[in-house]
Amino acid sequence: MSERVVKPVGRGFLFLDSHPAGCVQVVRDLAAAVEPRTAERRVALVIGSSSGYGLATTIAGLAQFGIDGIGIAFEKDATARRTATAGWYRTAETAKLAEELGRDFTFVNADAFADTTKDEVLDLIAERFGKIDHLIYSVAAPRRTDPRTGETYQSALKTIGAPYTTKSLAYDGTEPQLTEVTVDPATDDDLAQTVKVMGGEDWARWVAALQERDLLSEDFNTVALTYIGSDITGPIYRQGSIGAAKADLEQTALTLTKEGIHAYTSVNGAAVTQASSAIPGIGLYTSLLHKTLGNTMQTPIQQSVSLWNQITGATPKDLDEDNRIRLDRWELTSEVQTEVHAAWQSVTQNTIADLADHEWFYAEIRRLYGFDVPGVNYEAEVEVDVPWPTR
Ligand SMILES: NC(=O)c1ccc[n+]([C@@H]2O[C@H](COP(=O)([O-])OP(=O)(O)OC[C@H]3O[C@@H](n4cnc5c(N)ncnc54)[C@H](O)[C@@H]3O)[C@@H](O)[C@H]2O)c1
């Protein structure tokens, strides 16, 4: 047992500690945002279930779509000096939520890229559920070790071709700062490594492993998350090294489809997550987008409800010409993009406080670590040693 007051310490968008009670509240707030419903029992495997879109998909699935199954995340426990990661605390609370909702849901803390994890999870599915109906692949990782070669690949956030200088958002204390960041072009090796980490290879391996063990139900479908975004972020995101990996992921869906698997990518909209806040320019873009859209900006939980509705057949799939499920249409309308473009072009250090929703963005970043969550007493001591849920 180890109780203490936890304060935000860190630099930029990265914090060293997470607030356990804040993370609990984040999970409860997500659950409160969906309409509870008793649905038929469906079994899902969610990879990347502790954070961002994967967490929202897990909670929407548990609270509104009656899923049982397994969530996989890769999180760190508390040490003598540091708290556990936010995803650890959120997982502990999501497990409580699942139990309260009467769901049979287990969380595995392990590297999804490893064959040992696949074996462990497949054994669990075979023992506990027999077959699965849905596989959601929502991993965002900086590196991957391929267990078959032992080689480790690093994902790069680089352009393709020429360097690109983007406006970006930073903070001096709580004050927004407009900065410029130059992103270098990827080498061929950077590109190949990024595709290895964030492309479709591991997703396809999961599907193949499940198929080999005969663990796919008759109406099985699988979705991996992708992003397109605005041409403002295009040179760094979609036309950059990460975009090459997303193109590979989308191609994997088409290949799996040809093999008879109901495989899709879902194009989600911009959201503030640990993964996205590391990308130069994305923070500024997202805060301008939020200023434009206000509360009509679709949250990850709203998009997750829409995704479940589509993959369970409750509503028709909103597919584009490349067979991708589009959850991001609200982001890319010409009205929204015209407004965000105008703000992006004109924003200066003098106008950033007016043009960007920087307070919202700052609070969202802190919320990723359980800070700035309304209703939480940050002066109180909290238990930081929280066990990983076992079920
Ligand atoms: N954030 C956005 O704006 C946005 C928009 C559209 C699509 N997406 C996509 O959504 C997906 C998830 O991204 P996010 O932004 O929610 O990220 P995130 O950082 O919030 O979550 C990443 C998740 O992956 C898990 N993870 C990381 N490495 C792992 C490993 N080796 N084994 C098992 N689990 C691992 C983490 O534990 C966490 O649960 C990505 O494919 C991303 O491209 C994100």
The ligand as a MOL file (V3000), in Angstrom:
LIG
                    3D

  0  0  0     0  0            999 V3000
M  V30 BEGIN CTAB
M  V30 COUNTS 44 48 0 0 0
M  V30 BEGIN ATOM
M  V30 1 N -5.7560 10.1530 -31.8230 0
M  V30 2 C -6.1880 10.4530 -33.0320 0
M  V30 3 O -6.3610 11.6220 -33.3960 0
M  V30 4 C -6.5290 9.3310 -33.9820 0
M  V30 5 C -7.3570 9.6010 -35.0870 0
M  V30 6 C -7.7000 8.5640 -35.9500 0
M  V30 7 C -7.1880 7.3030 -35.7420 0
M  V30 8 N -6.3720 7.0630 -34.6770 0 CHG=1
M  V30 9 C -5.8380 5.7030 -34.5280 0
M  V30 10 O -6.3560 5.0830 -33.3700 0
M  V30 11 C -5.4440 4.0700 -32.9540 0
M  V30 12 C -5.1680 4.2380 -31.4730 0
M  V30 13 O -4.5290 5.4920 -31.2780 0
M  V30 14 P -4.8190 6.4200 -30.0130 0
M  V30 15 O -4.5880 7.8150 -30.4810 0
M  V30 16 O -6.1140 6.0560 -29.3870 0 CHG=-1
M  V30 17 O -3.5600 5.9940 -29.1060 0
M  V30 18 P -3.3030 5.9160 -27.5430 0
M  V30 19 O -1.8700 6.2690 -27.3570 0
M  V30 20 O -4.3110 6.6840 -26.7880 0
M  V30 21 O -3.5340 4.3460 -27.2210 0
M  V30 22 C -2.6750 3.3630 -27.6720 0
M  V30 23 C -3.0520 2.0310 -27.0510 0
M  V30 24 O -2.1510 1.0400 -27.5800 0
M  V30 25 C -1.6630 0.2470 -26.5090 0
M  V30 26 N -0.3550 -0.2810 -26.8930 0
M  V30 27 C 0.7520 0.4030 -27.2820 0
M  V30 28 N 1.7420 -0.4640 -27.5650 0
M  V30 29 C 1.2450 -1.7140 -27.3600 0
M  V30 30 C 1.7890 -3.0110 -27.4600 0
M  V30 31 N 3.0330 -3.2100 -27.8580 0
M  V30 32 N 1.0040 -4.0550 -27.1130 0
M  V30 33 C -0.2650 -3.8700 -26.6790 0
M  V30 34 N -0.8490 -2.6580 -26.5890 0
M  V30 35 C -0.0870 -1.6000 -26.9260 0
M  V30 36 C -1.5880 1.2110 -25.3200 0
M  V30 37 O -1.5040 0.4840 -24.0940 0
M  V30 38 C -2.9040 1.9550 -25.5250 0
M  V30 39 O -3.9600 1.2060 -24.9940 0
M  V30 40 C -4.1890 4.2140 -33.8260 0
M  V30 41 O -4.2620 3.3090 -34.8820 0
M  V30 42 C -4.3350 5.6310 -34.3320 0
M  V30 43 O -3.6360 5.8580 -35.5440 0
M  V30 44 C -6.0550 8.0330 -33.7790 0
M  V30 END ATOM
M  V30 BEGIN BOND
M  V30 1 1 1 2
M  V30 2 2 2 3
M  V30 3 1 2 4
M  V30 4 1 4 5
M  V30 5 2 4 44
M  V30 6 2 5 6
M  V30 7 1 6 7
M  V30 8 2 7 8
M  V30 9 1 8 9
M  V30 10 1 8 44
M  V30 11 1 9 10
M  V30 12 1 9 42
M  V30 13 1 10 11
M  V30 14 1 11 12
M  V30 15 1 11 40
M  V30 16 1 12 13
M  V30 17 1 13 14
M  V30 18 2 14 15
M  V30 19 1 14 16
M  V30 20 1 14 17
M  V30 21 1 17 18
M  V30 22 2 18 19
M  V30 23 1 18 20
M  V30 24 1 18 21
M  V30 25 1 21 22
M  V30 26 1 22 23
M  V30 27 1 23 24
M  V30 28 1 23 38
M  V30 29 1 24 25
M  V30 30 1 25 26
M  V30 31 1 25 36
M  V30 32 1 26 27
M  V30 33 1 26 35
M  V30 34 2 27 28
M  V30 35 1 28 29
M  V30 36 1 29 30
M  V30 37 2 29 35
M  V30 38 1 30 31
M  V30 39 2 30 32
M  V30 40 1 32 33
M  V30 41 2 33 34
M  V30 42 1 34 35
M  V30 43 1 36 37
M  V30 44 1 36 38
M  V30 45 1 38 39
M  V30 46 1 40 41
M  V30 47 1 40 42
M  V30 48 1 42 43
M  V30 END BOND
M  V30 END CTAB
M  END
